[in-house]
């Protein structure tokens, strides 16, 4: 398996941190999926929000949280 590394800015100890892109991509994919879910949650009507026990205020607050 081929890995790629990205170097960030140096820290006070003078060492540039390395991280694998393959480790970052799943985190980004999870964040993007949660963002998509928040957007869909904000689009639900009041009847469906009542069914899942979330108020309109909570749904709106979550949809604005990470946009």
PDB file of N, CA, C and O in Angstrom:
ATOM      1  N   UNK A   1       0.845  -1.171   0.000  1.00  0.00           N
ATOM      2  CA  UNK A   1       0.000   0.000   0.000  1.00  0.00           C
ATOM      3  C   UNK A   1       0.892   1.235   0.000  1.00  0.00           C
ATOM      4  O   UNK A   1       1.819   1.348   0.801  1.00  0.00           O
ATOM      5  N   UNK A   2       0.602   2.143  -0.894  1.00  0.00           N
ATOM      6  CA  UNK A   2       1.375   3.367  -0.985  1.00  0.00           C
ATOM      7  C   UNK A   2       0.747   4.431  -0.103  1.00  0.00           C
ATOM      8  O   UNK A   2      -0.467   4.634  -0.148  1.00  0.00           O
ATOM      9  N   UNK A   3       1.555   5.115   0.699  1.00  0.00           N
ATOM     10  CA  UNK A   3       1.056   6.179   1.551  1.00  0.00           C
ATOM     11  C   UNK A   3       1.698   7.494   1.165  1.00  0.00           C
ATOM     12  O   UNK A   3       2.819   7.535   0.659  1.00  0.00           O
ATOM     13  N   UNK A   4       0.980   8.548   1.409  1.00  0.00           N
ATOM     14  CA  UNK A   4       1.468   9.885   1.158  1.00  0.00           C
ATOM     15  C   UNK A   4       1.524  10.606   2.496  1.00  0.00           C
ATOM     16  O   UNK A   4       0.664  10.396   3.351  1.00  0.00           O
ATOM     17  N   UNK A   5       2.496  11.426   2.677  1.00  0.00           N
ATOM     18  CA  UNK A   5       2.562  12.202   3.905  1.00  0.00           C
ATOM     19  C   UNK A   5       2.538  13.674   3.578  1.00  0.00           C
ATOM     20  O   UNK A   5       3.018  14.112   2.532  1.00  0.00           O
ATOM     21  N   UNK A   6       1.972  14.421   4.492  1.00  0.00           N
ATOM     22  CA  UNK A   6       1.885  15.866   4.343  1.00  0.00           C
ATOM     23  C   UNK A   6       2.572  16.476   5.558  1.00  0.00           C
ATOM     24  O   UNK A   6       2.338  16.053   6.690  1.00  0.00           O
ATOM     25  N   UNK A   7       3.399  17.447   5.324  1.00  0.00           N
ATOM     26  CA  UNK A   7       4.081  18.078   6.434  1.00  0.00           C
ATOM     27  C   UNK A   7       3.436  19.425   6.725  1.00  0.00           C
ATOM     28  O   UNK A   7       3.179  20.221   5.821  1.00  0.00           O
ATOM     29  N   UNK A   8       3.179  19.660   8.011  1.00  0.00           N
ATOM     30  CA  UNK A   8       2.580  20.913   8.445  1.00  0.00           C
ATOM     31  C   UNK A   8       3.667  21.866   8.901  1.00  0.00           C
ATOM     32  O   UNK A   8       4.853  21.570   8.759  1.00  0.00           O
ATOM     33  N   UNK A   9       3.279  22.989   9.438  1.00  0.00           N
ATOM     34  CA  UNK A   9       4.258  23.971   9.924  1.00  0.00           C
ATOM     35  C   UNK A   9       5.035  23.416  11.117  1.00  0.00           C
ATOM     36  O   UNK A   9       4.530  22.573  11.859  1.00  0.00           O
ATOM     37  N   UNK A  10       6.227  23.880  11.288  1.00  0.00           N
ATOM     38  CA  UNK A  10       7.064  23.422  12.388  1.00  0.00           C
ATOM     39  C   UNK A  10       6.512  23.907  13.720  1.00  0.00           C
ATOM     40  O   UNK A  10       5.936  24.992  13.814  1.00  0.00           O
ATOM     41  N   UNK A  11       6.694  23.092  14.740  1.00  0.00           N
ATOM     42  CA  UNK A  11       6.289  23.456  16.096  1.00  0.00           C
ATOM     43  C   UNK A  11       7.491  24.034  16.825  1.00  0.00           C
ATOM     44  O   UNK A  11       8.589  24.104  16.272  1.00  0.00           O
ATOM     45  N   UNK A  12       7.282  24.439  18.049  1.00  0.00           N
ATOM     46  CA  UNK A  12       8.346  25.081  18.813  1.00  0.00           C
ATOM     47  C   UNK A  12       9.545  24.154  19.045  1.00  0.00           C
ATOM     48  O   UNK A  12      10.655  24.628  19.286  1.00  0.00           O
ATOM     49  N   UNK A  13       9.325  22.830  18.971  1.00  0.00           N
ATOM     50  CA  UNK A  13      10.445  21.914  19.161  1.00  0.00           C
ATOM     51  C   UNK A  13      11.231  21.707  17.865  1.00  0.00           C
ATOM     52  O   UNK A  13      12.240  21.002  17.859  1.00  0.00           O
ATOM     53  N   UNK A  14      10.780  22.309  16.784  1.00  0.00           N
ATOM     54  CA  UNK A  14      11.514  22.257  15.526  1.00  0.00           C
ATOM     55  C   UNK A  14      11.257  21.024  14.688  1.00  0.00           C
ATOM     56  O   UNK A  14      12.021  20.740  13.766  1.00  0.00           O
ATOM     57  N   UNK A  15      10.198  20.281  14.984  1.00  0.00           N
ATOM     58  CA  UNK A  15       9.895  19.070  14.226  1.00  0.00           C
ATOM     59  C   UNK A  15       8.570  19.283  13.507  1.00  0.00           C
ATOM     60  O   UNK A  15       7.578  19.673  14.123  1.00  0.00           O
ATOM     61  N   UNK A  16       8.558  19.028  12.210  1.00  0.00           N
ATOM     62  CA  UNK A  16       7.329  19.146  11.435  1.00  0.00           C
ATOM     63  C   UNK A  16       6.530  17.857  11.595  1.00  0.00           C
ATOM     64  O   UNK A  16       7.061  16.776  11.340  1.00  0.00           O
ATOM     65  N   UNK A  17       5.257  17.943  12.015  1.00  0.00           N
ATOM     66  CA  UNK A  17       4.459  16.728  12.190  1.00  0.00           C
ATOM     67  C   UNK A  17       4.100  16.113  10.843  1.00  0.00           C
ATOM     68  O   UNK A  17       3.820  16.825   9.879  1.00  0.00           O
ATOM     69  N   UNK A  18       4.111  14.800  10.787  1.00  0.00           N
ATOM     70  CA  UNK A  18       3.700  14.066   9.591  1.00  0.00           C
ATOM     71  C   UNK A  18       2.400  13.347   9.898  1.00  0.00           C
ATOM     72  O   UNK A  18       2.199  12.883  11.020  1.00  0.00           O
ATOM     73  N   UNK A  19       1.529  13.250   8.930  1.00  0.00           N
ATOM     74  CA  UNK A  19       0.335  12.438   9.090  1.00  0.00           C
ATOM     75  C   UNK A  19      -0.010  11.829   7.743  1.00  0.00           C
ATOM     76  O   UNK A  19       0.278  12.402   6.692  1.00  0.00           O
ATOM     77  N   UNK A  20      -0.620  10.684   7.791  1.00  0.00           N
ATOM     78  CA  UNK A  20      -0.979   9.979   6.575  1.00  0.00           C
ATOM     79  C   UNK A  20      -2.306  10.508   6.048  1.00  0.00           C
ATOM     80  O   UNK A  20      -3.262  10.675   6.805  1.00  0.00           O
ATOM     81  N   UNK A  21      -2.356  10.764   4.772  1.00  0.00           N
ATOM     82  CA  UNK A  21      -3.595  11.213   4.138  1.00  0.00           C
ATOM     83  C   UNK A  21      -4.666  10.149   4.290  1.00  0.00           C
ATOM     84  O   UNK A  21      -5.850  10.463   4.405  1.00  0.00           O
ATOM     85  N   UNK A  22      -4.251   8.890   4.290  1.00  0.00           N
ATOM     86  CA  UNK A  22      -5.214   7.804   4.432  1.00  0.00           C
ATOM     87  C   UNK A  22      -5.876   7.805   5.806  1.00  0.00           C
ATOM     88  O   UNK A  22      -6.973   7.266   5.950  1.00  0.00           O
ATOM     89  N   UNK A  23      -5.249   8.387   6.808  1.00  0.00           N
ATOM     90  CA  UNK A  23      -5.857   8.495   8.128  1.00  0.00           C
ATOM     91  C   UNK A  23      -6.804   9.683   8.206  1.00  0.00           C
ATOM     92  O   UNK A  23      -7.747   9.666   8.997  1.00  0.00           O
ATOM     93  N   UNK A  24      -6.574  10.697   7.414  1.00  0.00           N
ATOM     94  CA  UNK A  24      -7.389  11.908   7.444  1.00  0.00           C
ATOM     95  C   UNK A  24      -8.672  11.740   6.629  1.00  0.00           C
ATOM     96  O   UNK A  24      -9.713  12.272   7.013  1.00  0.00           O
ATOM     97  N   UNK A  25      -8.619  11.024   5.533  1.00  0.00           N
ATOM     98  CA  UNK A  25      -9.775  10.897   4.653  1.00  0.00           C
ATOM     99  C   UNK A  25     -11.007  10.310   5.342  1.00  0.00           C
ATOM    100  O   UNK A  25     -12.102  10.834   5.137  1.00  0.00           O
ATOM    101  N   UNK A  26     -10.888   9.248   6.150  1.00  0.00           N
ATOM    102  CA  UNK A  26     -12.092   8.746   6.833  1.00  0.00           C
ATOM    103  C   UNK A  26     -12.709   9.784   7.776  1.00  0.00           C
ATOM    104  O   UNK A  26     -13.931   9.857   7.897  1.00  0.00           O
ATOM    105  N   UNK A  27     -11.877  10.581   8.439  1.00  0.00           N
ATOM    106  CA  UNK A  27     -12.402  11.630   9.315  1.00  0.00           C
ATOM    107  C   UNK A  27     -13.150  12.681   8.511  1.00  0.00           C
ATOM    108  O   UNK A  27     -14.210  13.149   8.927  1.00  0.00           O
ATOM    109  N   UNK A  28     -12.608  13.049   7.371  1.00  0.00           N
ATOM    110  CA  UNK A  28     -13.271  14.024   6.511  1.00  0.00           C
ATOM    111  C   UNK A  28     -14.579  13.457   5.983  1.00  0.00           C
ATOM    112  O   UNK A  28     -15.585  14.165   5.931  1.00  0.00           O
ATOM    113  N   UNK A  29     -14.577  12.189   5.591  1.00  0.00           N
ATOM    114  CA  UNK A  29     -15.793  11.553   5.081  1.00  0.00           C
ATOM    115  C   UNK A  29     -16.868  11.507   6.158  1.00  0.00           C
ATOM    116  O   UNK A  29     -18.041  11.741   5.865  1.00  0.00           O
ATOM    117  N   UNK A  30     -16.490  11.210   7.399  1.00  0.00           N
ATOM    118  CA  UNK A  30     -17.458  11.179   8.497  1.00  0.00           C
ATOM    119  C   UNK A  30     -18.013  12.572   8.762  1.00  0.00           C
ATOM    120  O   UNK A  30     -19.216  12.728   8.971  1.00  0.00           O
ATOM    121  N   UNK A  31     -17.143  13.598   8.756  1.00  0.00           N
ATOM    122  CA  UNK A  31     -17.598  14.963   8.959  1.00  0.00           C
ATOM    123  C   UNK A  31     -18.586  15.371   7.862  1.00  0.00           C
ATOM    124  O   UNK A  31     -19.623  15.969   8.147  1.00  0.00           O
ATOM    125  N   UNK A  32     -18.258  15.045   6.612  1.00  0.00           N
ATOM    126  CA  UNK A  32     -19.111  15.406   5.488  1.00  0.00           C
ATOM    127  C   UNK A  32     -20.461  14.712   5.591  1.00  0.00           C
ATOM    128  O   UNK A  32     -21.491  15.314   5.288  1.00  0.00           O
ATOM    129  N   UNK A  33     -20.467  13.442   6.019  1.00  0.00           N
ATOM    130  CA  UNK A  33     -21.713  12.699   6.169  1.00  0.00           C
ATOM    131  C   UNK A  33     -22.580  13.311   7.268  1.00  0.00           C
ATOM    132  O   UNK A  33     -23.792  13.442   7.093  1.00  0.00           O
ATOM    133  N   UNK A  34     -21.975  13.690   8.399  1.00  0.00           N
ATOM    134  CA  UNK A  34     -22.733  14.349   9.468  1.00  0.00           C
ATOM    135  C   UNK A  34     -23.288  15.691   9.000  1.00  0.00           C
ATOM    136  O   UNK A  34     -24.409  16.053   9.358  1.00  0.00           O
ATOM    137  N   UNK A  35     -22.525  16.427   8.211  1.00  0.00           N
ATOM    138  CA  UNK A  35     -23.003  17.706   7.673  1.00  0.00           C
ATOM    139  C   UNK A  35     -24.222  17.483   6.788  1.00  0.00           C
ATOM    140  O   UNK A  35     -25.198  18.228   6.868  1.00  0.00           O
ATOM    141  N   UNK A  36     -24.162  16.447   5.940  1.00  0.00           N
ATOM    142  CA  UNK A  36     -25.283  16.119   5.060  1.00  0.00           C
ATOM    143  C   UNK A  36     -26.519  15.760   5.884  1.00  0.00           C
ATOM    144  O   UNK A  36     -27.632  16.158   5.539  1.00  0.00           O
ATOM    145  N   UNK A  37     -26.330  15.013   6.964  1.00  0.00           N
ATOM    146  CA  UNK A  37     -27.449  14.638   7.826  1.00  0.00           C
ATOM    147  C   UNK A  37     -28.062  15.856   8.504  1.00  0.00           C
ATOM    148  O   UNK A  37     -29.283  15.941   8.637  1.00  0.00           O
ATOM    149  N   UNK A  38     -27.229  16.797   8.932  1.00  0.00           N
ATOM    150  CA  UNK A  38     -27.749  18.014   9.566  1.00  0.00           C
ATOM    151  C   UNK A  38     -28.589  18.837   8.595  1.00  0.00           C
ATOM    152  O   UNK A  38     -29.619  19.396   8.972  1.00  0.00           O
ATOM    153  N   UNK A  39     -28.142  18.906   7.349  1.00  0.00           N
ATOM    154  CA  UNK A  39     -28.886  19.645   6.333  1.00  0.00           C
ATOM    155  C   UNK A  39     -30.246  18.993   6.105  1.00  0.00           C
ATOM    156  O   UNK A  39     -31.263  19.681   6.024  1.00  0.00           O
ATOM    157  N   UNK A  40     -30.263  17.660   6.000  1.00  0.00           N
ATOM    158  CA  UNK A  40     -31.532  16.951   5.807  1.00  0.00           C
ATOM    159  C   UNK A  40     -32.441  17.095   7.027  1.00  0.00           C
ATOM    160  O   UNK A  40     -33.659  17.209   6.889  1.00  0.00           O
ATOM    161  N   UNK A  41     -31.853  17.089   8.206  1.00  0.00           N
ATOM    162  CA  UNK A  41     -32.638  17.270   9.426  1.00  0.00           C
ATOM    163  C   UNK A  41     -33.346  18.620   9.407  1.00  0.00           C
ATOM    164  O   UNK A  41     -34.508  18.718   9.803  1.00  0.00           O
ATOM    165  N   UNK A  42     -32.666  19.641   8.960  1.00  0.00           N
ATOM    166  CA  UNK A  42     -33.260  20.981   8.902  1.00  0.00           C
ATOM    167  C   UNK A  42     -34.394  21.064   7.881  1.00  0.00           C
ATOM    168  O   UNK A  42     -35.255  21.939   7.977  1.00  0.00           O
ATOM    169  N   UNK A  43     -34.396  20.163   6.914  1.00  0.00           N
ATOM    170  CA  UNK A  43     -35.428  20.186   5.875  1.00  0.00           C
ATOM    171  C   UNK A  43     -36.687  19.405   6.255  1.00  0.00           C
ATOM    172  O   UNK A  43     -37.690  19.474   5.545  1.00  0.00           O
ATOM    173  N   UNK A  44     -36.647  18.661   7.369  1.00  0.00           N
ATOM    174  CA  UNK A  44     -37.818  17.886   7.771  1.00  0.00           C
ATOM    175  C   UNK A  44     -38.938  18.800   8.250  1.00  0.00           C
ATOM    176  O   UNK A  44     -38.689  19.868   8.809  1.00  0.00           O
ATOM    177  N   UNK A  45     -40.189  18.360   8.019  1.00  0.00           N
ATOM    178  CA  UNK A  45     -41.312  19.152   8.515  1.00  0.00           C
ATOM    179  C   UNK A  45     -41.538  18.861  10.002  1.00  0.00           C
ATOM    180  O   UNK A  45     -40.958  17.928  10.558  1.00  0.00           O
ATOM    181  N   UNK A  46     -42.377  19.659  10.625  1.00  0.00           N
ATOM    182  CA  UNK A  46     -42.591  19.578  12.073  1.00  0.00           C
ATOM    183  C   UNK A  46     -43.133  18.218  12.500  1.00  0.00           C
ATOM    184  O   UNK A  46     -42.767  17.711  13.560  1.00  0.00           O
ATOM    185  N   UNK A  47     -43.997  17.627  11.689  1.00  0.00           N
ATOM    186  CA  UNK A  47     -44.574  16.319  12.022  1.00  0.00           C
ATOM    187  C   UNK A  47     -43.476  15.262  12.160  1.00  0.00           C
ATOM    188  O   UNK A  47     -43.484  14.481  13.112  1.00  0.00           O
ATOM    189  N   UNK A  48     -42.546  15.234  11.228  1.00  0.00           N
ATOM    190  CA  UNK A  48     -41.459  14.253  11.285  1.00  0.00           C
ATOM    191  C   UNK A  48     -40.498  14.547  12.435  1.00  0.00           C
ATOM    192  O   UNK A  48     -39.993  13.624  13.073  1.00  0.00           O
ATOM    193  N   UNK A  49     -40.248  15.816  12.699  1.00  0.00           N
ATOM    194  CA  UNK A  49     -39.398  16.173  13.839  1.00  0.00           C
ATOM    195  C   UNK A  49     -40.040  15.729  15.150  1.00  0.00           C
ATOM    196  O   UNK A  49     -39.347  15.259  16.051  1.00  0.00           O
ATOM    197  N   UNK A  50     -41.369  15.877  15.262  1.00  0.00           N
ATOM    198  CA  UNK A  50     -42.074  15.411  16.461  1.00  0.00           C
ATOM    199  C   UNK A  50     -41.929  13.900  16.613  1.00  0.00           C
ATOM    200  O   UNK A  50     -41.776  13.401  17.728  1.00  0.00           O
ATOM    201  N   UNK A  51     -41.978  13.174  15.507  1.00  0.00           N
ATOM    202  CA  UNK A  51     -41.839  11.716  15.553  1.00  0.00           C
ATOM    203  C   UNK A  51     -40.493  11.276  16.106  1.00  0.00           C
ATOM    204  O   UNK A  51     -40.412  10.263  16.802  1.00  0.00           O
ATOM    205  N   UNK A  52     -39.440  12.019  15.807  1.00  0.00           N
ATOM    206  CA  UNK A  52     -38.111  11.619  16.288  1.00  0.00           C
ATOM    207  C   UNK A  52     -37.701  12.372  17.553  1.00  0.00           C
ATOM    208  O   UNK A  52     -36.603  12.165  18.071  1.00  0.00           O
ATOM    209  N   UNK A  53     -38.576  13.239  18.050  1.00  0.00           N
ATOM    210  CA  UNK A  53     -38.339  13.904  19.323  1.00  0.00           C
ATOM    211  C   UNK A  53     -37.358  15.063  19.283  1.00  0.00           C
ATOM    212  O   UNK A  53     -36.640  15.307  20.253  1.00  0.00           O
ATOM    213  N   UNK A  54     -37.324  15.777  18.168  1.00  0.00           N
ATOM    214  CA  UNK A  54     -36.435  16.941  18.037  1.00  0.00           C
ATOM    215  C   UNK A  54     -37.289  18.158  17.713  1.00  0.00           C
ATOM    216  O   UNK A  54     -38.168  18.099  16.853  1.00  0.00           O
ATOM    217  N   UNK A  55     -37.026  19.254  18.403  1.00  0.00           N
ATOM    218  CA  UNK A  55     -37.778  20.472  18.141  1.00  0.00           C
ATOM    219  C   UNK A  55     -37.214  21.178  16.896  1.00  0.00           C
ATOM    220  O   UNK A  55     -36.089  20.916  16.470  1.00  0.00           O
ATOM    221  N   UNK A  56     -38.013  22.061  16.339  1.00  0.00           N
ATOM    222  CA  UNK A  56     -37.571  22.836  15.171  1.00  0.00           C
ATOM    223  C   UNK A  56     -36.350  23.677  15.541  1.00  0.00           C
ATOM    224  O   UNK A  56     -35.424  23.836  14.745  1.00  0.00           O
ATOM    225  N   UNK A  57     -36.365  24.206  16.750  1.00  0.00           N
ATOM    226  CA  UNK A  57     -35.256  25.029  17.223  1.00  0.00           C
ATOM    227  C   UNK A  57     -33.946  24.219  17.255  1.00  0.00           C
ATOM    228  O   UNK A  57     -32.904  24.707  16.817  1.00  0.00           O
ATOM    229  N   UNK A  58     -34.006  22.986  17.773  1.00  0.00           N
ATOM    230  CA  UNK A  58     -32.814  22.135  17.831  1.00  0.00           C
ATOM    231  C   UNK A  58     -32.316  21.784  16.428  1.00  0.00           C
ATOM    232  O   UNK A  58     -31.113  21.801  16.169  1.00  0.00           O
ATOM    233  N   UNK A  59     -33.240  21.467  15.533  1.00  0.00           N
ATOM    234  CA  UNK A  59     -32.853  21.105  14.164  1.00  0.00           C
ATOM    235  C   UNK A  59     -32.193  22.291  13.458  1.00  0.00           C
ATOM    236  O   UNK A  59     -31.189  22.128  12.764  1.00  0.00           O
ATOM    237  N   UNK A  60     -32.764  23.479  13.639  1.00  0.00           N
ATOM    238  CA  UNK A  60     -32.182  24.666  13.010  1.00  0.00           C
ATOM    239  C   UNK A  60     -30.810  24.991  13.597  1.00  0.00           C
ATOM    240  O   UNK A  60     -29.884  25.356  12.872  1.00  0.00           O
ATOM    241  N   UNK A  61     -30.690  24.855  14.919  1.00  0.00           N
ATOM    242  CA  UNK A  61     -29.415  25.146  15.568  1.00  0.00           C
ATOM    243  C   UNK A  61     -28.315  24.177  15.079  1.00  0.00           C
ATOM    244  O   UNK A  61     -27.188  24.596  14.817  1.00  0.00           O
ATOM    245  N   UNK A  62     -28.650  22.901  14.960  1.00  0.00           N
ATOM    246  CA  UNK A  62     -27.667  21.921  14.483  1.00  0.00           C
ATOM    247  C   UNK A  62     -27.292  22.155  13.019  1.00  0.00           C
ATOM    248  O   UNK A  62     -26.140  21.954  12.636  1.00  0.00           O
ATOM    249  N   UNK A  63     -28.250  22.576  12.205  1.00  0.00           N
ATOM    250  CA  UNK A  63     -27.931  22.790  10.786  1.00  0.00           C
ATOM    251  C   UNK A  63     -27.010  23.990  10.590  1.00  0.00           C
ATOM    252  O   UNK A  63     -26.213  24.010   9.652  1.00  0.00           O
ATOM    253  N   UNK A  64     -27.114  24.998  11.475  1.00  0.00           N
ATOM    254  CA  UNK A  64     -26.250  26.178  11.368  1.00  0.00           C
ATOM    255  C   UNK A  64     -24.900  25.960  12.041  1.00  0.00           C
ATOM    256  O   UNK A  64     -23.954  26.705  11.788  1.00  0.00           O
ATOM    257  N   UNK A  65     -24.805  24.966  12.877  1.00  0.00           N
ATOM    258  CA  UNK A  65     -23.624  24.762  13.709  1.00  0.00           C
ATOM    259  C   UNK A  65     -22.327  24.613  12.923  1.00  0.00           C
ATOM    260  O   UNK A  65     -21.318  25.207  13.304  1.00  0.00           O
ATOM    261  N   UNK A  66     -22.318  23.856  11.863  1.00  0.00           N
ATOM    262  CA  UNK A  66     -21.066  23.547  11.157  1.00  0.00           C
ATOM    263  C   UNK A  66     -21.075  23.977   9.696  1.00  0.00           C
ATOM    264  O   UNK A  66     -20.224  23.528   8.929  1.00  0.00           O
ATOM    265  N   UNK A  67     -21.998  24.823   9.290  1.00  0.00           N
ATOM    266  CA  UNK A  67     -22.007  25.271   7.885  1.00  0.00           C
ATOM    267  C   UNK A  67     -21.053  26.394   7.655  1.00  0.00           C
ATOM    268  O   UNK A  67     -20.938  26.886   6.532  1.00  0.00           O
TER     269      UNK A  67
END
